[in-house]
Amino acid sequence: MTAKIQARLPALTDLKALEQAAECLKTLAHPHRLRMVQMLLRGRYTVGELAEACGIASHMASEHLRLMQHCGFMTSEKDGRNVYYQITEPHLANIMACIEARFGGTS
């Protein structure tokens, strides 16, 4: 293997860590989830607010949020009768910046 190829090898070589990363990236790979992440990077929202912004039923939004919570992307906090969601994974901002830079421009 040449030095040039070695220099381009990923720093993350543990297969278990790569499998975990792939699962979490698959979880993000849904337009409603990406929209929710966009919103949650700007503040905290309830299921109802996220559902309305995505144009889906609240139970569907809850399922999307549950999957993202399972990956450790966000947490929920009860405030009176409302449950608010917020991002806890700081790297999501970088991922969304890459997505928005690549797909956010006009064609």
Buried (B, 14 or more C-beta within 10 A) or exposed (E): EEEEEEEEEEEEEEEEEEEEEEEBEEBBEEEBBBBBBBBBBEEBBBBEBBBEBBEBEBEBBBEBBEBBBEBEBBEBEEEEEEBBBEBEBEEBEEBBEEBEEEEEEEE
